[in-house]
Amino acid sequence: MHKKHILHLVSQLPEKYNSKFIQFSESELTAYNHTYIVLVSAHGNNQGSYNDSKNIIYLKENSRIGKIAQLISYLLSDKYHLVVFHGLFYKGLFLALLAILIKFTKLAQRTLWMTWGGDIYYFQNRPNTFIAFLNECLRKSIIKKLFFISSLIPDELELIKINYHSKAVQLNAFYPNPTIYSKSSTELPPQNNNKFTFLLGNSADPQNNHLELLSSLAHLKDSIKIFCILSYAIVDVAYVNRVKSIGLELFGDDFLPIEDFMKPAEYQIFISNIDFACYYHNRQQAMGNIFQFLYMGKTVFLRSDTLSYLFLQQHGLTVQDAAQLSLTDLERLKKLKQQNAENVINSQNIIQQHFSEPAAKLKWQIMLNRVFSLVRKSR
């Protein structure tokens, strides 16, 4: 029996999640043939390892029209039984092209949208501009026709159904974590006079709401050290400079902006020395980071009005409400640090069972079996 052939549409390489997924699919999803089309080559950005695979295709036509024609030929080729959109962040001309293909061909019937988070919540966080309005109109025309959509968090699929009138088959495979989960000691480390360390956000995007977090922690000045991630997804340089300025104003030398990319192994060592991770996104974000921190027995603060907060609680993982940071004192921090260190074995067991690479492999196998059973009946 011939293997089914899957075409993956990848926004850029190297990129930590895309790079990891290609390695994962090549080694773990071997029941299928995979081809990866890369829209943007981002060599040298240190966001992920370089993938050297004969199955990766970079669009090499010199003209924009040539690249578009090349891409259309791949998307509409009968060779591919399934097309996977890894994220739906596209805008402008390319988004319009996809909308036309989805409307006038049968591409939607064999397309799976692997959601990332930011693409789900574009309706909520998009710029207040006419171009962004047009992009959202195009997205709606695409999403409501797609046959298959997958999200780590099931309630987000309901959110898509509500906002985009989607009737897609709902699936729940997820991306393997780019970094290996690191075992931490089950013994509580001895207390010392060092300052508690905080990590704020996971990128430079204003949706991290760094300024609100800095304000919430200002009362702990001189007792904590803050590391602020500002090296990834820089969409507003003025915002980044404002975060650095206010961080230094409030915390002085105890505010350390992280402005350079780290390799996965380097990042893992870095976060192992963090006591508290704080995220104030109004949507699902940084789940890979959150799992890493919880696996190490660290305390994680999230907004309690997000689906990710509820999702983690439903799986038995302990997270704290970020809205309570402004009321948190040093005694509370000591208690939280101790509780999470003592609960590390339980957290590790949950993450290994539900969110590890073997768990991701099983989810992908189940999802693809289901998709191809349905695709075969719809073609």
Steps between C-alpha positions, in 0.01 A plus 500: 500500500635843405563747778279807523685817412468810720593853390592729789486878453758649739530875553876507558811297575691477717244565772501312828159331467513450123853361517406262779184387321687409184743288701206346685292419191799359310588263786166424665230530230668267254173341384466805273711679243561865593584804292559841660459828312678788674371848426785692668860396551625643830852359523714657769220602734588227754132414550545133432730239356559484127308216336697319232230294330446423133127543567527873578418733211595868506316707241791613281332684215645850463172683452209517739263384227728206429498396865122524514460289186740242642309488828161462327633204304595326823176580686282370215711198410322164515822355641414627849218335691507756780619861529593626847507872576738540794345817636278744314690825538493595133405849383446707190552350154585150619194488726283616206652225287412236759146636525457466122638147496282395793189647336543372145680167548465197726813591697302558823377139497854370551643781714587481870564819694743443788427800722770682695311743725568838346322393182190393695474830686571734210136612516565622855844656469520622139601863431218747462571570134317449172766256377461290814123505447546369145739232624242386752230486232726277290580282801131452572435389142781244532440368851129434459574270204789296644415137566753433778626716789722395789578669832672392819215657698155363404314813612691701240333292232167612645626858485580454130156351442335801665706773333549351154191279458727204454355153441843336484581164653657587837834336579752540781852409395779730618860594425782329693694735725818632332698438819525173689325497835767521767472304821533709813589391849215381718676652800422857597812712445630674811375852565754775454511875491502523122223697337206317345528488121209575267463446127252732328337401171630286216558758225522870421142511369287761684241224560731384779387809695843539661416843640207368702721226644775748591245718677360199689846409629621853584422458871760221516784724383842410648372152592469351151693483175309522172596348165285632216488320162530760222683303233218337305205631293608865502204675342537841666851630574361803687309264731814295568695815589220613731501165682877525552475859616224435755662175615826679576314788662308269736763235574838644403771239467250229602331534160673300228352509146573189293561628148691214339367165382607193693546152366259247658767344727620843610144615568431190707794577727386860525144420612622240750625795706167685490265479799179649355371529143240769434278527192227757453377425148125521448517179296674162478873557469833358616363153577834334425671731750229441757537122479876536540466711815239273657713194418785660692278569800480874440211736570311636199270804505233534227187701447214301647258619229684307225412158361859386557468566876185287515654232278803458727285486811275237339808283450600529865786746449531781754519855363452832676285799408723779366243757616611419857864603442442853629379351832778243533766546767830321564348250742246401238778457244697275735191289561423467127857405421494228763158365396595468135834340578323244718240434228755453220457121469126537444556774241759292319272197486213706353722665239663172400161338459324778311754744349826313435639405160360143525161653583531731198585203278191311614277806447637554148455133408140500621427831327647400164323163505173681561565768237586252226197289580283806442696640204465171316121526531484867393716484186 
